[in-house]
Amino acid sequence: METVMQLFLTALPAGAIYGALGVAYVIVHRMTGMVNFAVGDIAVVGAFGAVVASAVLPPIGAILVGAISAGVVSVLMYFLAIHPLRKQGLMVQTIVTLGVGIAVRSALQLVFGTGPYQFAPITAGPAIEIAGGVIYRQSIWVVVITVAAYIGLAYFFNRTLTGKALSACAVNRYAAGIVGINLVVMATIAFALSGAVAGVVLAAQVPSSFITIGAGFALGLKGFIAAILGGFHNIGLTLVGGFLIAIVETLAAVSVFTEHAPTIVFSLLIVLLILRPQGLTRKLVAERV
């Protein structure tokens, strides 16, 4: 039982990160129909923004700066690389995000180098024991921030006029434009939210583990798998998908397949695309245009 609890506690913060990155994919996809493969690298921008801010701010303030910096970079990407290609089709826009991710990674490397970075945790102290397992205090903060982000997004989409407008765009962007919803403004908000969600959660993880320039690509792919599990539509199921990925990864890491844990996780992507392209949802959602 203690082993099971430890596996669960180990997977918990990783699942929160994968789920949050998956949510970042979903927010943009619901609004624009494209897949933003730069999500992982933008999340790393948030982490490094927090590292820089930690020199003058307490950890919680640094994490908030990380969220803002990732959101700003995400919006800049939209206006500089995505919006100008709006007439070229979704495939072109999606491919461009891969290039943006590489550019962001290269820019970060020029500024920070390749070395790992870390800053002080929000709550100092030894790991907490729960039912025979242990979890770092900062890892608990990662989960708390992820849950808070989910609750905030749920409130935003369901209770605010702007959120409902974004939801309307998710159902039918063309009809939303006809009734007067500004699609450019909605896309800007979607990219800002996407970057902020990805950035804040990864920034929160930095105190309990190091962050490196190249972390974004692998994290982004795991977030992509989580988004697939959520059907690229359901934020709640995307978070669940993130935790499932972390559990699979953790089980592989403690088994005889330790060295092949990443391969097993990424193989899951291929299996999902073949057997369950609709993710954990019951059926594929068809868009009428």
N, C-alpha and C positions, 0 to 999 in steps of 0.2 A: 504493500500500500504506500509506503514511504517513497519507493521508487517511482510509482505512478504519479504521486503528488509532485515529486521533483521534476519529472518530465513535463507535467502540466505547467508548473511555475516557470520552467525554462522557456517553454513555448509561448507563454502569455505575452511578454513584451515584444517578441519577434512577430507574433501574430497581429499585435496591435499596429506595428509599423507596416506590415504587408497589407493589412486591411485598410489603413489610412491611405497608402499609396494607391490601392485599388479604388478607393472612393475618389481620389484625385482624378484618376482615369475616367470614372463614371460621370463626374460632374461635367467635364468638358465634352465627353461623348454625347451625353443627353442633350446638350445645348447645340453642338455643332455637327454631330454625326461622325467626327473624325477621332482618331486615336492619337493621343499625345505621348509619344514614346520618349519625350524629354522629361517626363515626370520624375524619374529617379534622380537625374542630374540636377533638376530644380530643387528637389528636396535636399540635396547635398549643399546647394547654395544657402538654403536656410540653416543647415547645420554650421557652415562656416561663418555665416552672418552672426550666429549666436556665439561662436568662438571669439570673433573679433569684439563683439559687444560685451562679452564677459570680462574684458579688461577694465571696464568702467561701470558695469551694471551688475546687480546680483543675478543669480542664475535664472530666476523666473523672468526678469526683465530681458536678459539675453535671449531667452527662448522666444519671447514675444517679438524681439527684433528679428530673430531668425524667421519667424512666420511672415513678418512684413516684407523682409528682403526677398524671400521666395515668391511671395505674391506679386511683388513689383517686377521681378525678373520674368515671371510667367506672363504678366500683362504686356511687358515689352516684347516678349516673343510673339505674342498675338499680333501686335500692331506692326512689328518690323518684318515678321516672316510668314505669318498665317493670313492675316487680313488682306495683304496685297495680292495673295494668290486665290482669293475667294472664287474667282471665275474659272480656275484651273481644275477644280474637282477635289473631292475628299482624298483620293489616293495620293495626289501630288502633295497636298497639305500634310498628310500623315508621314510621307517620306521625308518631307522637310524637317519634321520634328526630330527625326534621327540625326540629321545634320546639326540641328540646334543643340541637341544633347552633346554631340562631340565638341562643338564650339564652346559650350559652357564648361565642359570638362577641361579643355585645353586652357581656357582663360583662368580657371581656378588653379591649374597647375603652374601657370606662369606667376601667379601672385603668391601662392602658398607653398609651392614645391610638392613633393610626394610624401612627406612625412606625416604620420598620424597626429591628430590633435584631440584635445580633451579640455573640459573645464569643470569647475566645482559642481557638485550635485545640489539640488534644491534642498534636500534634507540629508545632512551628514549622519553617519553612524553605521554600525554593523548591519549585515543582512538580517532580515526578519525570518524567523522560523514559523512555518505554517504546516501543521499536520505532518511533521517529519521532513518537509522540504524547506528550502531557503530561497528567498528572493531579495534582490537588492532594493533598497528604498527608492532609488531613482527609477527602477523598472516599474514600480507601482505607480509612480508619477506618469510614466509613459502610457500605461493603461488608463489611468484617470483622465489624462488629457485627451486620449483617443475617444473615450466614452463621452467626455464633455463636448468634443467636436461633433460627434454624431448627434447628440441631443440638440446642440446649437443648429446644425444643418436641418434636422427634422423640424425644429421650430421655424426656421427661416423659410423652408420650402412650403410648409403647411399653414403658417400663420401670418406671414407678411405679404404685402401686395407684390413686392419685388420678387420674392420667392415663388409666389404663385405664377407670376409672369414667366419666370424661368421654367417652372413646371409645364406651363402651357407651351413654351418653345420646345420642351422635351417631347411633348405629345405630337405637335405638328408645327415645325418652325415656319413653314410657309403661311399657314393660316394665322399664326400669331403675328406675323409681319403685316398681313392684310388688315387686321383689326387695330393696328397702330402701335404694337410693341416694337420698340427699337432693338433690332437684332444685334447691332454692333455693341450697344450698351450692355445687353444681356450676355453677350459673348465675353465682354470685358470683365463683367462680374464673375462669370463662370471660371475664367482663367485665373482671376485673382483668388477666388475661393479655393480652386484646385491647388495652386501653388502654396497658399497659406496652410492648408490642411496637411499637405505633404511636408512642408518645411517645419511646422511646429512640432510634429510628432518625431521626426528624425532628430531635430535639435534637442528635444527632450531626452533622447537616448544617448547623446554624446557623453554626458558625465559618467555613465556606467560602462561605456565602451568607446574605443577610439573611432574617429571618423577619418576616412582617407578619400582622396580625390576620386579614385576609381570605384567607390562603393555604389555609386548611383545606378550603374548599368544593371548589375545583378539584382539590386533591390527593386529597380523598376520592372524587371521581368517578373519577379515574384508578385509585385503589385498587379501586373497585367494578368497573371493567372487568377488572382483574387477577383479582379474585375470580371473575368470570364465566368467564374463561379457565381457571381452575382448577376449574370446575364447582361452585363454592361448597362444595367438599368436600376437594380435594387441596391441601395446603399447598405441596408442592414445585412442582406445576404452576402454582400461584398466583404463586410467585416468578418462575418462567419467564415467565408472562404479564406481570408487571411489567416485566421486561427487554425483552420484545417491544414493549410500549407505548412505552418510553423510546426504543427504536431507531426506531420509526415517527415519534415526535415529533422526534427529532434529525434524521432524514432530511428531514422536512418543513421544519424550521427552517433548513436549509442549502440548500434548493432555492428555486425561484421562488415557493413557497407560504409563505415565511417568516412573513408576517403572519397566515396562516391555520392555523398549526401546531396551536393548541388546538382549532380547529374540526374539523380532520382527525382528531385523536385522539378527540374526543367523537362524531364521526360513526361511528367504529369501534364504539362502543357499540351504536348502532342496528343496524349490520350484523350484529354478533355475536348480538344478541337475535333477529334474524330468521333468520339462516342457521345459527348454531351455538349455540343456547341452552345446550347441555351443555358448552360450553367446549372445552378440549383433550382432555377425556375421551372415551372411545369411545361412551358411551351415557348417557342420563339415568338418574339413580338414583331409583327409585320408592320412596316411603316407605309402608309398610303400617301402617294404623292401625285 
